[in-house]
Amino acid sequence: MKLYNPKIRRFLDRWPGKETLGVYRFLPLFFVLGAALEFSMINWNVGEVNFYKTFKKREALNILEKRQLEAQRIKSSS
């Protein structure tokens, strides 16, 4: 059973930098893809919400829940 596609293998073998960087020749590609993903998460909105607004809201709720639990614990131990 073949575990690879010869077309994909040929494409990857033709990727530049094999002699100088070896396996790490794909890092610039992944760096650019990661930057594009980060850019899209910051700047693309769905309605009025984007990833960071949702994340900050969830973190604020987690902090409030933690403070409430601490206040209840202090109240119950008194």
A tleap script that builds the chain and sets N, CA, C and O, in Angstrom:
source leaprc.protein.ff14SB
mol = sequence {
  NMET LYS LEU TYR ASN PRO LYS ILE ARG ARG
  PHE LEU ASP ARG TRP PRO GLY LYS GLU THR
  LEU GLY VAL TYR ARG PHE LEU PRO LEU PHE
  PHE VAL LEU GLY ALA ALA LEU GLU PHE SER
  MET ILE ASN TRP ASN VAL GLY GLU VAL ASN
  PHE TYR LYS THR PHE LYS LYS ARG GLU ALA
  LEU ASN ILE LEU GLU LYS ARG GLN LEU GLU
  ALA GLN ARG ILE LYS SER SER CSER
}
set mol.1.N position { 0.830 -1.178 0.000 }
set mol.1.CA position { 0.000 0.000 0.000 }
set mol.1.C position { 0.880 1.250 0.000 }
set mol.1.O position { 1.782 1.374 0.829 }
set mol.2.N position { 0.622 2.175 -0.925 }
set mol.2.CA position { 1.402 3.399 -0.998 }
set mol.2.C position { 0.923 4.391 0.058 }
set mol.2.O position { -0.276 4.602 0.240 }
set mol.3.N position { 1.877 4.984 0.738 }
set mol.3.CA position { 1.535 5.973 1.747 }
set mol.3.C position { 1.830 7.388 1.281 }
set mol.3.O position { 1.736 8.325 2.074 }
set mol.4.N position { 2.185 7.567 0.016 }
set mol.4.CA position { 2.463 8.896 -0.493 }
set mol.4.C position { 2.007 8.993 -1.938 }
set mol.4.O position { 1.839 7.988 -2.628 }
set mol.5.N position { 1.815 10.207 -2.369 }
set mol.5.CA position { 1.403 10.489 -3.730 }
set mol.5.C position { 2.639 10.939 -4.515 }
set mol.5.O position { 3.318 11.869 -4.080 }
set mol.6.N position { 2.953 10.320 -5.643 }
set mol.6.CA position { 4.166 10.700 -6.378 }
set mol.6.C position { 4.140 12.149 -6.859 }
set mol.6.O position { 5.197 12.772 -6.964 }
set mol.7.N position { 2.969 12.699 -7.153 }
set mol.7.CA position { 2.892 14.095 -7.580 }
set mol.7.C position { 3.274 15.038 -6.437 }
set mol.7.O position { 3.984 16.024 -6.637 }
set mol.8.N position { 2.791 14.717 -5.245 }
set mol.8.CA position { 3.141 15.531 -4.083 }
set mol.8.C position { 4.626 15.400 -3.780 }
set mol.8.O position { 5.288 16.391 -3.471 }
set mol.9.N position { 5.150 14.185 -3.867 }
set mol.9.CA position { 6.577 13.948 -3.627 }
set mol.9.C position { 7.419 14.764 -4.610 }
set mol.9.O position { 8.417 15.366 -4.214 }
set mol.10.N position { 7.028 14.787 -5.879 }
set mol.10.CA position { 7.760 15.527 -6.903 }
set mol.10.C position { 7.702 17.030 -6.611 }
set mol.10.O position { 8.705 17.732 -6.741 }
set mol.11.N position { 6.519 17.518 -6.215 }
set mol.11.CA position { 6.378 18.933 -5.887 }
set mol.11.C position { 7.273 19.313 -4.708 }
set mol.11.O position { 7.953 20.338 -4.750 }
set mol.12.N position { 7.273 18.497 -3.666 }
set mol.12.CA position { 8.089 18.791 -2.491 }
set mol.12.C position { 9.579 18.699 -2.784 }
set mol.12.O position { 10.366 19.468 -2.232 }
set mol.13.N position { 9.971 17.781 -3.633 }
set mol.13.CA position { 11.386 17.659 -4.005 }
set mol.13.C position { 11.863 18.847 -4.825 }
set mol.13.O position { 13.049 19.176 -4.803 }
set mol.14.N position { 10.961 19.491 -5.543 }
set mol.14.CA position { 11.329 20.641 -6.357 }
set mol.14.C position { 11.321 21.952 -5.575 }
set mol.14.O position { 11.727 22.985 -6.107 }
set mol.15.N position { 10.870 21.929 -4.328 }
set mol.15.CA position { 10.845 23.134 -3.514 }
set mol.15.C position { 12.273 23.618 -3.301 }
set mol.15.O position { 13.131 22.814 -2.936 }
set mol.16.N position { 12.562 24.903 -3.516 }
set mol.16.CA position { 13.949 25.386 -3.433 }
set mol.16.C position { 14.510 25.348 -2.018 }
set mol.16.O position { 13.772 25.401 -1.034 }
set mol.17.N position { 15.839 25.256 -1.942 }
set mol.17.CA position { 16.538 25.302 -0.667 }
set mol.17.C position { 16.833 23.957 -0.058 }
set mol.17.O position { 17.216 23.897 1.110 }
set mol.18.N position { 16.674 22.877 -0.789 }
set mol.18.CA position { 16.861 21.539 -0.224 }
set mol.18.C position { 18.301 21.325 0.233 }
set mol.18.O position { 18.535 20.711 1.274 }
set mol.19.N position { 19.272 21.828 -0.542 }
set mol.19.CA position { 20.675 21.602 -0.191 }
set mol.19.C position { 21.112 22.450 1.002 }
set mol.19.O position { 21.882 21.988 1.844 }
set mol.20.N position { 20.629 23.674 1.075 }
set mol.20.CA position { 21.096 24.570 2.138 }
set mol.20.C position { 20.308 24.421 3.436 }
set mol.20.O position { 20.900 24.420 4.515 }
set mol.21.N position { 18.990 24.295 3.350 }
set mol.21.CA position { 18.159 24.279 4.556 }
set mol.21.C position { 17.629 22.897 4.921 }
set mol.21.O position { 17.219 22.674 6.060 }
set mol.22.N position { 17.632 21.979 3.982 }
set mol.22.CA position { 17.124 20.639 4.257 }
set mol.22.C position { 15.630 20.650 4.540 }
set mol.22.O position { 14.849 21.232 3.787 }
set mol.23.N position { 15.244 20.004 5.628 }
set mol.23.CA position { 13.840 19.911 5.990 }
set mol.23.C position { 13.268 21.278 6.362 }
set mol.23.O position { 12.068 21.509 6.213 }
set mol.24.N position { 14.117 22.181 6.843 }
set mol.24.CA position { 13.662 23.483 7.317 }
set mol.24.C position { 13.346 24.460 6.186 }
set mol.24.O position { 13.008 25.612 6.457 }
set mol.25.N position { 13.443 24.043 4.958 }
set mol.25.CA position { 13.172 24.933 3.826 }
set mol.25.C position { 11.701 25.327 3.743 }
set mol.25.O position { 11.363 26.265 3.021 }
set mol.26.N position { 10.832 24.646 4.451 }
set mol.26.CA position { 9.405 24.964 4.435 }
set mol.26.C position { 9.023 25.975 5.515 }
set mol.26.O position { 7.891 26.459 5.513 }
set mol.27.N position { 9.921 26.308 6.430 }
set mol.27.CA position { 9.606 27.231 7.515 }
set mol.27.C position { 9.137 28.603 7.033 }
set mol.27.O position { 8.171 29.125 7.590 }
set mol.28.N position { 9.770 29.217 6.025 }
set mol.28.CA position { 9.242 30.513 5.579 }
set mol.28.C position { 7.791 30.439 5.102 }
set mol.28.O position { 7.014 31.366 5.333 }
set mol.29.N position { 7.429 29.360 4.450 }
set mol.29.CA position { 6.055 29.186 4.002 }
set mol.29.C position { 5.101 29.139 5.196 }
set mol.29.O position { 4.060 29.796 5.188 }
set mol.30.N position { 5.457 28.363 6.222 }
set mol.30.CA position { 4.604 28.256 7.397 }
set mol.30.C position { 4.552 29.568 8.167 }
set mol.30.O position { 3.524 29.904 8.753 }
set mol.31.N position { 5.662 30.313 8.169 }
set mol.31.CA position { 5.678 31.614 8.817 }
set mol.31.C position { 4.694 32.558 8.133 }
set mol.31.O position { 3.935 33.256 8.807 }
set mol.32.N position { 4.700 32.586 6.822 }
set mol.32.CA position { 3.790 33.452 6.064 }
set mol.32.C position { 2.343 33.008 6.264 }
set mol.32.O position { 1.458 33.849 6.421 }
set mol.33.N position { 2.090 31.702 6.262 }
set mol.33.CA position { 0.727 31.216 6.488 }
set mol.33.C position { 0.238 31.572 7.893 }
set mol.33.O position { -0.925 31.933 8.070 }
set mol.34.N position { 1.112 31.472 8.882 }
set mol.34.CA position { 0.742 31.850 10.240 }
set mol.34.C position { 0.447 33.334 10.360 }
set mol.34.O position { -0.496 33.730 11.046 }
set mol.35.N position { 1.253 34.162 9.691 }
set mol.35.CA position { 1.017 35.604 9.712 }
set mol.35.C position { -0.305 35.937 9.029 }
set mol.35.O position { -1.035 36.811 9.495 }
set mol.36.N position { -0.620 35.257 7.941 }
set mol.36.CA position { -1.890 35.490 7.247 }
set mol.36.C position { -3.066 35.077 8.126 }
set mol.36.O position { -4.087 35.764 8.152 }
set mol.37.N position { -2.936 33.976 8.838 }
set mol.37.CA position { -3.997 33.544 9.744 }
set mol.37.C position { -4.196 34.560 10.860 }
set mol.37.O position { -5.331 34.906 11.189 }
set mol.38.N position { -3.105 35.039 11.443 }
set mol.38.CA position { -3.199 36.040 12.508 }
set mol.38.C position { -3.841 37.325 11.991 }
set mol.38.O position { -4.686 37.912 12.666 }
set mol.39.N position { -3.447 37.757 10.810 }
set mol.39.CA position { -4.018 38.956 10.207 }
set mol.39.C position { -5.527 38.796 10.008 }
set mol.39.O position { -6.302 39.710 10.287 }
set mol.40.N position { -5.925 37.627 9.524 }
set mol.40.CA position { -7.350 37.403 9.291 }
set mol.40.C position { -8.134 37.364 10.605 }
set mol.40.O position { -9.268 37.839 10.660 }
set mol.41.N position { -7.545 36.806 11.656 }
set mol.41.CA position { -8.244 36.751 12.940 }
set mol.41.C position { -8.419 38.137 13.537 }
set mol.41.O position { -9.397 38.391 14.240 }
set mol.42.N position { -7.478 39.039 13.263 }
set mol.42.CA position { -7.567 40.392 13.798 }
set mol.42.C position { -8.529 41.250 12.981 }
set mol.42.O position { -9.333 41.988 13.550 }
set mol.43.N position { -8.455 41.161 11.672 }
set mol.43.CA position { -9.134 42.131 10.818 }
set mol.43.C position { -10.446 41.675 10.215 }
set mol.43.O position { -11.218 42.524 9.772 }
set mol.44.N position { -10.740 40.410 10.170 }
set mol.44.CA position { -11.993 39.954 9.572 }
set mol.44.C position { -13.047 39.809 10.646 }
set mol.44.O position { -12.860 39.102 11.636 }
set mol.45.N position { -14.162 40.492 10.432 }
set mol.45.CA position { -15.261 40.446 11.390 }
set mol.45.C position { -16.406 39.617 10.822 }
set mol.45.O position { -16.665 39.628 9.619 }
set mol.46.N position { -17.078 38.906 11.704 }
set mol.46.CA position { -18.313 38.220 11.367 }
set mol.46.C position { -19.386 38.971 12.133 }
set mol.46.O position { -19.514 38.825 13.349 }
set mol.47.N position { -20.149 39.769 11.418 }
set mol.47.CA position { -21.062 40.686 12.096 }
set mol.47.C position { -20.225 41.775 12.738 }
set mol.47.O position { -19.514 42.506 12.048 }
set mol.48.N position { -20.306 41.884 14.055 }
set mol.48.CA position { -19.479 42.851 14.783 }
set mol.48.C position { -18.452 42.150 15.653 }
set mol.48.O position { -17.865 42.773 16.538 }
set mol.49.N position { -18.228 40.884 15.422 }
set mol.49.CA position { -17.356 40.104 16.289 }
set mol.49.C position { -16.189 39.544 15.483 }
set mol.49.O position { -16.355 39.091 14.350 }
set mol.50.N position { -15.010 39.587 16.087 }
set mol.50.CA position { -13.871 38.873 15.529 }
set mol.50.C position { -13.277 37.991 16.628 }
set mol.50.O position { -13.792 37.963 17.746 }
set mol.51.N position { -12.220 37.288 16.321 }
set mol.51.CA position { -11.657 36.324 17.255 }
set mol.51.C position { -11.216 36.990 18.552 }
set mol.51.O position { -11.503 36.480 19.634 }
set mol.52.N position { -10.521 38.122 18.459 }
set mol.52.CA position { -9.956 38.725 19.658 }
set mol.52.C position { -11.014 39.328 20.562 }
set mol.52.O position { -10.858 39.303 21.783 }
set mol.53.N position { -12.083 39.868 20.002 }
set mol.53.CA position { -13.164 40.367 20.853 }
set mol.53.C position { -13.783 39.215 21.640 }
set mol.53.O position { -14.072 39.353 22.829 }
set mol.54.N position { -13.982 38.092 20.980 }
set mol.54.CA position { -14.539 36.913 21.641 }
set mol.54.C position { -13.592 36.396 22.713 }
set mol.54.O position { -14.029 36.039 23.807 }
set mol.55.N position { -12.313 36.354 22.412 }
set mol.55.CA position { -11.315 35.865 23.372 }
set mol.55.C position { -11.254 36.774 24.599 }
set mol.55.O position { -11.252 36.284 25.729 }
set mol.56.N position { -11.206 38.087 24.390 }
set mol.56.CA position { -11.132 39.009 25.515 }
set mol.56.C position { -12.384 38.933 26.379 }
set mol.56.O position { -12.296 39.029 27.603 }
set mol.57.N position { -13.538 38.765 25.765 }
set mol.57.CA position { -14.784 38.642 26.528 }
set mol.57.C position { -14.759 37.383 27.380 }
set mol.57.O position { -15.147 37.413 28.547 }
set mol.58.N position { -14.298 36.267 26.796 }
set mol.58.CA position { -14.244 35.006 27.542 }
set mol.58.C position { -13.244 35.086 28.694 }
set mol.58.O position { -13.502 34.556 29.775 }
set mol.59.N position { -12.111 35.741 28.472 }
set mol.59.CA position { -11.125 35.900 29.541 }
set mol.59.C position { -11.683 36.756 30.676 }
set mol.59.O position { -11.455 36.452 31.847 }
set mol.60.N position { -12.411 37.822 30.344 }
set mol.60.CA position { -13.020 38.664 31.366 }
set mol.60.C position { -14.035 37.865 32.183 }
set mol.60.O position { -14.092 37.998 33.406 }
set mol.61.N position { -14.827 37.045 31.516 }
set mol.61.CA position { -15.789 36.201 32.237 }
set mol.61.C position { -15.083 35.200 33.142 }
set mol.61.O position { -15.540 34.949 34.258 }
set mol.62.N position { -13.983 34.629 32.680 }
set mol.62.CA position { -13.220 33.688 33.514 }
set mol.62.C position { -12.673 34.378 34.760 }
set mol.62.O position { -12.695 33.797 35.845 }
set mol.63.N position { -12.183 35.608 34.618 }
set mol.63.CA position { -11.659 36.345 35.767 }
set mol.63.C position { -12.774 36.634 36.764 }
set mol.63.O position { -12.584 36.483 37.971 }
set mol.64.N position { -13.935 37.049 36.266 }
set mol.64.CA position { -15.069 37.315 37.158 }
set mol.64.C position { -15.521 36.056 37.895 }
set mol.64.O position { -15.815 36.105 39.089 }
set mol.65.N position { -15.576 34.938 37.187 }
set mol.65.CA position { -15.966 33.681 37.835 }
set mol.65.C position { -14.971 33.295 38.918 }
set mol.65.O position { -15.359 32.835 39.992 }
set mol.66.N position { -13.695 33.482 38.635 }
set mol.66.CA position { -12.664 33.146 39.618 }
set mol.66.C position { -12.795 34.024 40.860 }
set mol.66.O position { -12.664 33.537 41.983 }
set mol.67.N position { -13.052 35.315 40.663 }
set mol.67.CA position { -13.222 36.224 41.800 }
set mol.67.C position { -14.458 35.863 42.617 }
set mol.67.O position { -14.428 35.929 43.846 }
set mol.68.N position { -15.547 35.480 41.946 }
set mol.68.CA position { -16.752 35.086 42.660 }
set mol.68.C position { -16.513 33.832 43.487 }
set mol.68.O position { -16.968 33.740 44.627 }
set mol.69.N position { -15.795 32.862 42.913 }
set mol.69.CA position { -15.496 31.647 43.672 }
set mol.69.C position { -14.630 31.950 44.887 }
set mol.69.O position { -14.853 31.391 45.960 }
set mol.70.N position { -13.647 32.827 44.730 }
set mol.70.CA position { -12.797 33.200 45.861 }
set mol.70.C position { -13.608 33.921 46.929 }
set mol.70.O position { -13.420 33.674 48.120 }
set mol.71.N position { -14.512 34.814 46.512 }
set mol.71.CA position { -15.355 35.527 47.473 }
set mol.71.C position { -16.271 34.560 48.215 }
set mol.71.O position { -16.471 34.713 49.420 }
set mol.72.N position { -16.830 33.572 47.526 }
set mol.72.CA position { -17.687 32.581 48.171 }
set mol.72.C position { -16.886 31.738 49.151 }
set mol.72.O position { -17.362 31.421 50.241 }
set mol.73.N position { -15.666 31.374 48.761 }
set mol.73.CA position { -14.824 30.561 49.621 }
set mol.73.C position { -14.465 31.319 50.894 }
set mol.73.O position { -14.476 30.746 51.984 }
set mol.74.N position { -14.144 32.610 50.759 }
set mol.74.CA position { -13.806 33.422 51.917 }
set mol.74.C position { -15.038 33.616 52.810 }
set mol.74.O position { -14.940 33.580 54.036 }
set mol.75.N position { -16.195 33.822 52.174 }
set mol.75.CA position { -17.433 34.010 52.902 }
set mol.75.C position { -17.820 32.744 53.675 }
set mol.75.O position { -18.267 32.819 54.820 }
set mol.76.N position { -17.646 31.600 53.044 }
set mol.76.CA position { -18.039 30.346 53.702 }
set mol.76.C position { -17.066 29.934 54.803 }
set mol.76.O position { -17.452 29.233 55.739 }
set mol.77.N position { -15.819 30.357 54.702 }
set mol.77.CA position { -14.838 29.987 55.740 }
set mol.77.C position { -14.925 30.900 56.953 }
set mol.77.O position { -14.382 30.571 58.007 }
set mol.78.N position { -15.603 32.051 56.827 }
set mol.78.CA position { -15.721 32.987 57.954 }
set mol.78.C position { -16.747 32.540 58.940 }
set mol.78.O position { -16.971 33.213 59.946 }
savepdb mol mol.pdb
quit
